[in-house]
Amino acid sequence: MATIYLDQASTSYPKAPSVAQAVYDYLNGSAVNVNRGGYQAAYSVEGQIFETREQLLRLFHFTSGKGKNVIFTPNITTSLNILLKGLLRSGDHVLVSSMEHNAVMRPLVQLEADGVTFDRIPCSDDGSLLIEKAEKLLRPNTRLLVCLHASNVCGTMMPVQKLGEFCQKHHLLFILDTAQTAGSVPIDMEELHLDALAFTGHKGLRGPQGTGGFLIRNELASQIEPLLSGGTGSISHTEEVPAFLPDRFEPGTPNVPGILGLHAALCDLEKTDMNAIRQHELELTQYFINGILQMDPTESVLRIIGKRDIKDRTSVVSVQTLQMDMARASYELDVTYGIMTRVGLHCAPSAHKSLGTYPEGTIRFSFGPENTHHEVDFALHALAEVAEIPQHL
């Protein structure tokens, strides 16, 4: 049975064509460490990692930053933990959206025990941020606004340009989680007035798992206490944590094969029209939504969660099967039709509460650049059979 992968919001598949080869060539070639060896092979790998930092500066239009302002971590969750736990202190207040992933919410809930407080800017039942509500949530001690760029549950995008202007007006720091948008939505750190941007390598960038990081302004970096410390290969004569970037936030041996795989993925992305990728993914999204509404116009069997159009959204669509258990439906899609989706709460209970889908969750379909209209047609056919949509609908 052929399989159809519609879980791109979790991790991209297939990866960029050159990724596996780059990882293989490194592991089978030299596999040397970086920032430690005083020989040409190590210098060559260091050069490729530096080039990867430069690629990320270009991708996110961080024109005032340098390579040292790009920090590599194992994943975006680690990045957000470093930024939030290293920055926030007792008495600080934070604003978030009500659509946040647990990568933001769990660190903040942990920090409550240390005297940090937060408020959620409410969102409508399609995931749209009610930005007009933000002003009333401000306090004299509000220090930071942190939010995701787009929901991993329903695909709705946050009004980040307006949020950046809001932060500028009220002298707040602004940190953006780009897990669902990096690689498919153009992002400009300067235009958005971002102080830090957290990214993951294995989703829209189409690199390997275990890669991620953040881009950070010097002014914010100086306020953050490192969450981890250890050997960096630099200033080894002292036991103090380096004060300079990127070493201050990059202790230990990095994921060199992963970063080189990410380098290859970014090379591939630089040769591709990102707007064309986005257009293709959104066409599939609208095609899928229209297909559901044609099958079940009243949404009495299948309910679409979130927007019904492709304005201000990504290629993530959540649905509920109203007359059968969703876990069973997702299982049947997989074992009977070979269609891979994700079911449940998607590590985002706050988002599901905003959308009115807590605690049951949703079945999530998410499309990538390699998916086709034929695959969407088959997914719609399978969904109709699994959900047992009556023929008269």
N, C-alpha and C positions, 0 to 999 in steps of 0.2 A: 504494500500500500504506500502510495506517495504521501509525503507529509507537507503541510503548509504551516509555516512559522509566522504567527501573528501575535508575537509577544515582544515586539521590538522595544517597547517602553521599559522592559526589564533588562535586556541586553540585545545588541544588534546581531543579526545573522542574515546572510553571511558577512564575515568581516571583510575589510578592504582587501583586494586581491594580493597585495604584497606583504601583508602583515605576517602571515605564518612563515613566509620565506625569510623575512628579516629576523624573526626570533630564532629560526633554525640556523641561519648563517652565523649568528652570534654564538649560540650554544655549541655549534659544531666547529666553529672557527677558532676564536681565541678565548671567549668566555672569561676575560680578565675583569678584575674589579676596577673601579674608578676612584679617583681622588686619593689613591694609595700608591699605585705602582709608578715608578719613575722610568718607564720604558715606552717605546713608541706605540705598542698595541693599546696600552691604557690611555695614552694621549688621544689616540684616534677615536676610541669610544667616548671619551670625555667631550671631544669635538662634536660628535653626533648628538649627545645629550644637550649640549649648548645650542645646537641648531634646532632641537625640538623646543627649547625655551623660546627661541626667536620665532618659531612658527606660531606658538601660542600667543605671543605678543601681537603678531600680525592678525591672527584669527579674530581676536577680541578687540582689535584696534586700540591697544593700550600704548599709545604713542609716547606718553610721558614716562613709561616704564622701561626697564632694561632687563636683560636676561636674568639677573639676580632677583628680580621681583616675581619670577615664576618659581613656585615651590612645588615639588613633586611629593605626593603622598600615595598610599595604597589605594585610596578611593575617595569619593567626595564626602562620605560620612566622616572619615578621618579629618578631612580638610575643615569641615564645619565644626567639628569638636575642637580642633586647634584654635580656630578663630573665635568661637564663642567662649570656650572655657579659659582661653588665654587672655581674653579681653575683659570680660565682665567681672565686676566686683560687687560686694555687698552694697546695696543702696541703688544700684543701677536698674533702670527700667527699659524694657525692650518692646517694640511693636513687631508683630508678625501678622500674616494673613491667617484666616481661619481654614485655609486649604493646605496647610503645611504637611510635609512628610515627616515621619518620625526622626529623620536625620537632623532636623532642626528642633522638633518638639522634645525629644527625649533629653538632649543636652540642657535645654532650657528648664525642663521640669527638674532635672538633677540640680541645676544651679539655684532653684528656689530654696533649697536647703541652706544655701550660702547667702541668702538675703537678696537674690536677684528676683525681680518681678517682671511679668510680661502681660500684655493685653493683645487679644486677637482682633484685627480689623475684620469685621464681618463680611461675608460674601453672600450673594444671592444663591438660589437653589440651582443655578446653572454654573456656579463656580466663579462668577464675575465679582471682582472686589468692589465693595461699596466705599470708594476712596473718600467720599464726603464724610464718612464716619470717623476718619482717622484723626482729624483735628481735636475732637472731643476726648480722644484717648490720650492725648499728650499730657505729660506731667513735667514739672520742673526738672526731674531727674531722668527723663527719657534720654537715652544715649544712642540708641541704635535701632534701625529698622532692618530686619532680615526677612527675606521671603524667597519663595521659589519663583522661577520665571514662568513656568507653566505646570498645571496640575498633572500628576502622574495617574490620576484617577479618571478624569474626564477631558483632559487636554486644554481646558480653558487657560488662557494666558493672562498674567497680571499686567496692569498698566504701568510698566516699569519706567517709562519716560516721565509720567506724571509723579510716580513715587520718587524718582531721582530729584525732581524739582521740589517736591515736598520736603525731602531731606535737606536740600540746599537751603530752603527757606527757614527751616527750623534748626539748622546746624546739627543734624543727626548724621551719624555714620550709616552707610548703606552697604549691605552685603547681599549678593545675589547668588542663589542656588540655580545653576544652569543644567542640572542633570537631564532634563527633558528637552532642552533646546539647543545645546552646543552642537554644532555640526549641521543643523538643519534650519536654524533661524539666525540671521545676522545679528550680532551683538557688538555694540560699541561702548567700551568702558568709559570713554571720555564723555560721550553724549549723554550717557545715563548717570553720570556723576557717581560712579561706583568707587567705593574705597577698597573693596575686595570682591572677587568673583571666584566661586568654587566650581570646579568642573570634574567630570568623570570621563575616562578615556574609552569606555567599553560600550557606550550607547551610540549617540549620533555621530561621534567621531570615528566609530567603527574600528577601534583598537582593541587590545586585549583586556580581559578582566585584570584587576589588580593594579590598574593605573588610574591616576587622578591627580588632583592638586588644586592650587589656588594662585591667583594673581593678586598682588597686594601693593598698595601704595606705601612708600617709606614712612609716611606720617602715622599710618595705622600699625605698621609692623613694629614701630618703636614702642607701641602701647601694649603689645601682646607678650605675655610671658610664655615661653615654650612649654608645651604640654609634655614633650619627650626630650631627653637629652642623652648624649653619648658621643661616641667617636664620629668625627666628620672627615678625618684625614687632613684637617687644617689646624693650625696653631696647637700642635700636639704637645707643646711644652707646658700648657696650662690645663687645669681641670675645670676652668670656667667655661660656660657655654659661649660660643662665638657670638659677638654682637652684630656681625654682618650677615647679609643675605647672600645666597639662600641657605648657607650652612646653619644659621640660627634655628631653622625649622626642618632641617634634613639630616638628623642623626642616623647612624647605622648604614649598612649596605643597602643601596637603593635597588629597586626592581629593574635592573638593567635590561634584561630581555624584554620586559613589558614596555619600558620607555622606548626602546628601539623599535618595537612593534608599533607603538603609538606614532613614532617618527614616520614610519612608512605609511601609516594610515593618514597622517596629516599631509604627506606628500601627495597622496592620492586625492585628498579633499581639495588641495590647492589647484589641482588640474580640473576640478569639477565645478560646475555652476551651482552654487548652493541654492540660489533662487529656483533653479530647475528641479532640484531635489525636493525643495519645499512644495513647489507647485504639484509635482507628481504625487507626493504623499497626501496633500490636501484633496486632490482629485479623487484618490481612492477613498478618502474619508467621507467626502460628500456622496460618492457613489454607494458606499456601504449604508450610510444614513438613509439615503433616498430608497434604497432597496428594502430596508426594514419598514419604512413608512408606507411603501407600496404594498408590502405583504400584510401589514397590520396597521391600517390608518388610524385606528382608535387607540392603538398601543394597549390593547386589553390582554395581549399575550406576551408581547415583547415591549419593554419600556426602555427608551433611550434616556440615559442620564446626562444632563448637561445640554450644551448647545446643539441645535439642529442644523446649523450652517457652519461654514468654515472661517468666519470672521473671528480674528483674535483667538485662534486655537491651534493646537498641534494635531497630529494624526493618531490621537488616542481616543477611543470610543468605548464607553461603558454601557452595558445593557443589563437589564434584569429579566429573567424568565419568571413571569408572574404566576404561572400555574404549575411550576415544578421546581424542585430544589436546584439551585444554581450550581452547586458542586457536582451534582449528578449530570447536569447539562454539559458542564465543561468536560467532565470525564467522558461522556458520550461523544462529544466533538473530537476528542483525542483518539479514543480507542476504535471508534467506528469510522471516522472520516479522516483521521490523521491531522486534525487542525489543532494547533497548539495556542492556547490562550492562558490568561491568568484569572483566577477566581478568588474572591475574598475581599479583604479590606486594604490590600496593597500597601501595608505599612503606613497608612494615612487615616487613622480614625477621625481626626479632626475634620479632614476633607469630607468624609462620608457623613459626618453629622451635619455639615453645611449643606450637603446635597440631599439630605433626607434618606440616605441609604444605610444608615447605621442601625443595628449591628449586622445586618444580613450581607452587606457588601454588593458586589457586582461581578459580572463576567467582563473582562477587559480585552478588547481587540486593539492592536496597535500595528500600524503599517510602516514599512521602511522603503528605501529606494529600490530594492530588488523585488518587492511584491508587485503583483500584476492585477489587472481587472479580472482576468480569468480566475485567479485565486479568490478574489472577493466574491465573484459570482458563486463559486463553489461553497464558500463560507456561508453565504446567504441561503443557499439551498440546504446545506447541512443544518443551519440554525432553524430553518422552518420545519424540517423533519423532526429534529430533536425536541423543539418546543411544541410540536404538534399543533401548528397553526391550522385552523379549519380552512378548508378549500374555498368557502364562500367569502372569506375575508379578502 
